[in-house]
Amino acid sequence: MRRLRRAVLAGGLALAACTPAPAPQPDGRYMLGEPYSLGGLWSYPKEEFGRIETGLAAVLPDARAGRRTANGEIFDPARLVGAHRTLQLPAIVTVLNLENGRELQVRVNDRGPVQPGRVIGLSARAAALLGIPGGGTAQVRVTVDDAPSRALARSLPTDERGGAQVEAAPAATVERETLAPLPGARQSERVRAAPAGRSAATVVDAAAELPPNPLPETLRQRHPMPGGLQVEAGTFFRRDLALRQAQRIGARVEPFGQGRQPQYRVRLGPYPDAASADRAVAAVLAAGLPEVKLLVE
């Protein structure tokens, strides 16, 4: 009987040795995803490598490590990670705390925050370095870092139909030209056509290097720039439509933009603190107006 048991055990070990190990799972994927509702607010994900926005940052309440984020990465509250409602995932962003001037790079790899009126959710470690207490908020500016975000988009597998729509061109055939920007134009938007037979200048060579994962805890100190909290309840090309929306919630209409066709935004505020701004956001949502943002200006 003992000999039989030894033979069965040996056979089992041999079979295990011959069985191939499971293939390692990819460390997340590149994704946008479909529109979704969270916290009573609809969000519409899209690629935005040049996005700059202001608002209130929140500390992510989930302190559990090990769960999967929206794009399949492993969440770790001790790393510099965050959540955003619409950005491509993952993306590298620079978060500046406007109240104390602290600035830090964060890897956005999840959807959120749940509460409307929050521009980004931060892990416990990222929030602590930026000086944001647990359960608290801070005025922040969020800037998408173009080159590392594009590098991630090109390198990661994706389930999106058609794959990541990111420009690519061989660096050896790229022609560069320094041109003065148009008034009000952003540096990232100055892409000009090259002569026939040449490839237009792109950021491929600048985006070739992948950002480290996890990101280093490199904290920079800037000048504090706190502002007033404004609630925006929609933008329109027609002034009459903006006025109609403003009348529903007791807001004002502000023209903005340049050119022959100005735009109009519907706004409330400024508010002295987050609590009063949150009440205004809730009132806008209760009025059935889903396009609401909380901004710092």
N, C-alpha and C positions, 0 to 999 in steps of 0.2 A: 504493500500500500504506500509506504514512504517513497519507494522508487517511482511509483506511478505519479505521486504528487510532484516529485522533483522533475519528472519528465514534462508534466503539464505546465509547471512553472517556467521551465526552460523554454518550452515552445512559445509560451505567452510573451516572454521577454524578447525572443527572437522576432516574433511577429510585430511587437511594438517598435523594435529597432528598424524594421523594414517599412513601417508605416511613415509616410512623409509627414513632417510637421506642418501644421496649418500655415498658410501664407500670411505674412504680417499685414495688418490692415493699414491702409493709408492714413497718414496723420491729418485728417480733415480733407475737405474739398473746397473748390471755388464755387460760389453760388450767389444767386440773387433771390430766387423764390417768387411765389405768387403773392398777390395782394392778400392781406390778412387783417383781421380785427383783433385788437389787444387793448384792454382797458377802456373799451367804448370808442376807440378811435381807429379808423382804417388807415393802413400804411401801404405804400406802393414802392417796393424796392426797385432801385435802378443804379446803374454804374455812374459814379460821380468821383472822378479822380482829382478834380479841382475844387471840391466843395469846402467852403468856409462858412461856419455858422456859430451863432452865440445862443446861450440859453442857460438853463440850470442843469448841473450834473447831479446825479443821485448815486448813492452807494448801493450796489447790488445786494439784496437781502440774503441771497442763497450763499451760505458759507460752506456748503458741502463740496469737497473735492471729489473728482472722479466721474461726474455726470458728463454726458455728451452735450456740446453746444449745438446751435442750429446747423452749423456746417460740419459737424462730426468731430470736432476737436475735443480734447479732454479739458474740462473746466478745472482751474486751480486758482482759488482766491489769493494765493500767495504770489501769483504772477501778475504782470502788468497787462491785464486784459479788460475788455469792456463789451458793452452791448449797444447796438444802434438799431433804430427801426427800419431804415431804408438803405443804408450803404451796402455795397458789395462786401461779401464775406469770404476770406478775411481781408481786412484793410488796416494799414498802419496810419494812425492819426497822432497829431500833436495836440495835447490838451493843455491849455493855459488857464490857470485859476486867476481870474481877473481881480479877485479880492485880495490876494497876497502875492501875486506875480510868479508863483511856482509853475514850472512847465515841464511836461513829461511826455514821452512817447508811449502809446498804448496800442495793443493789437486788438482790434475789434473782431470778434468771432462769434457773436451771438445776437439774437433779436431782443429788443427791449429798449428802454425800461417799460414796465407795465403802466406806470402812472403817466397820463397825458401831461404835457408841459415840461417834460424832461428830455433834454437833447441827447444825453448819453448816460449809460449806467457803467459804473466803475467797480472793479474788483476791490476787495478790502485793502489789498496792498497798494494799489494805484491811488486809491482815495487817501490813504494814510500819508503817502509821500506828498500828495498835493495839499495836505492840510484840511481834508474834508472829514468830519467825524462820522462815525456810523450812524445811520438814520438821518443824517443832515444833508444839506444841499450847498452848492456854491455856484456863483456866476462863472461861466467858463466860455472860452472860445475854442472850437474844435476845427482843426485844419487837416484835411486829408493829405498825407505825404505821398506825392505822385509816384516817384520812382520806385520805392519799395512796394507800394500797393500794386503797381503794374507788374512788378516782378513776381509777386505772389499769384496774380491772376494768370500769368503765363505758365507758371511752373506746376500748379496744383491740378489734379484731375477734377473734372466737372461733370455733373449730370444734366447741366442745362442744355437745351436743344441748340445745336450750332456751336457749343463751346463758348469760351470767353471771347467776346468781341473786342480785342485789344490790338491796336496797330502793331505790325511787326515789319522790320526791314533789315537786311544784312547791314551791319555796321560799316563794312568796307565800301558800300555804295551810297552811303549817306552823304548828302551835300549840306553843309551848314552855312548860314548867312546871318549876320547880325543886322537886325532892322530895328528902327525906332518904333516903339509901340504907339498905337493910336491912342488918343486921349481917353482915359478910363479903361483901357484894355488891360487884361491880366497877362502876366508873363507866360502862364501855361497855355494861353489861348493864341499865341502868336505862331501859328503853323502856316507857312506860305508855300505856294506851289513852286516846285523846282523846274528847271528847264527840261524840255522833252528828252526822254531817255534816262533821266535821273530819278532817284527816289526822293520823295519829300522828306525833310528832316523830321525825325521822331525822337522819342526819349528811350529808344531801345537800348542803346549803349549805356545810358545812365541808369537804366533799370535792371541791368544784367545781374547785379549782385543781390541775392536774397537777404532779407533782414534776418538777424539772428532770432532764434526761438528757444528759450524765452528772451524777451527784450532786456537789455541791460537797464539797471536802475540809475539812469543818468538824469539827474534833476538839475534844471537850469533856473536861475533867478532873473525874472524880468521886473519891470515896473508895474505895480498894481494899477488896474484901470477899471474899477467898478463902475457900473452904469445903472440906469433905470430899467425896470421890468415892464415890457410892453407885451400886450396880447394882440396877435394878428389873426383876424377871422376871415381871411380870403384876399385874393388879388384879382383885379378885373382889368380888361381893356376898355370897357365902357363905364363912364362915370355914373350913368343912371342906374346901372346894375349894382355898382358899389354903394351908391346912396340907398338903394332899396335894402341891401343887406345891413348897412349900418343902422338904419331906422329900426330894424327888428331887435337890435340888442343895445341901442343907445350908444353907438360908437361914432367915430369920426372917419372921414375919408381923406387920405393923403395922396396927392399925385407923386409919382417918382419915375425915374428913368429918363432917357434922352431920346432924341429923334422925333420923327413926325407923329408917332403914335405913343403917347405916354400911357403909363399904367396907373391904376389906382388901388390902394390897399386900405382895408378896413381895420381900424386899430382902436384899442382901449388902453388906458393907462396914461402915464407911468404909475406903477404901484410901489409902495415903500418896502415891501417885504414879500417873501415867497408865499406866505399864507394868503394874503389878499390877492395876489396874482393867480393862485390856484383857484380861488373862489370865482374869479372872472373866467378862467378856462372852463370850469364846471358849468357856469351859466351859459357860455357859448355852446357847449355840447348839448345842454338841456334844451336849447332853442333849436336843435336839429341842424346845426352848422358844423360839419365834421372837419373842415379845413382850419384848424386852430393851431397856432404856434405861440410859444412863450419865448420872447427875445430879450437880449440885453443890449441897450443902446444908451 
